[in-house]
């Protein structure tokens, strides 16, 4: 309501000025008339709500910007770098020792004798279809003058047959003394007995170009025997 009254008052003043101008038109120059018109328009606009709001925005652009809450800057993500693969360390080479130094049984002498390639060793030990047998013969002797008890069944000694680059593990022999890989026997003074290791291989490997047996005390030492 107040704005309307002000506007009407200003318009009334303008009308009076225009009437006065008609009387004194000759006395006012064009420059003075422009000043009066500009001043009057300024008074009218000052009381217009829309103009006042626009004027405030133009005069204080920084204030409007500062009134907005600052946007949080996202922290850069810490992308974990791929862990470098740990270098695979090669297992240290085992010490090469003699057969007796590997077994370390006081009073026992062990030696490789021969090997046999066959399809059947005994009625209990025979190759299955597509298989072939390698029977590796050892001789163990009692070098003392007293009975000698030998027990290798819990030692975990491994026997590995290598035929032309392919490797095979030993099988239980189920013989009376357990075979060389599970030897458990008593040997009379000065006597000896045979102990074997049985390998089952594919039938195509029955005529090898080269064959070796590695006797290994895991993590300690080993010895290699060339079959002949």
Buried (B, 14 or more C-beta within 10 A) or exposed (E): EEEEEBBEEBEEEBEEBEEEBEEEEEEBEEEEEEEBEEEBEEBBEEBBEEEEEEEEEEEEEEEEEEEEEEEEEEEEEEEEEEEEEEEEEEEEEBEEBEBEEBBEBEBBBBBBEEBEBBEEBEEEBEBEEEBBBBBBBBBBBBEEEEEBEBEBBEBEBBBBBBBEEEEBEBBEBEBEBBBBBBBBBEBEEEEBBEBBBBBBBEEEBBEBEEBBBBBBBEEEBBBEBEBE
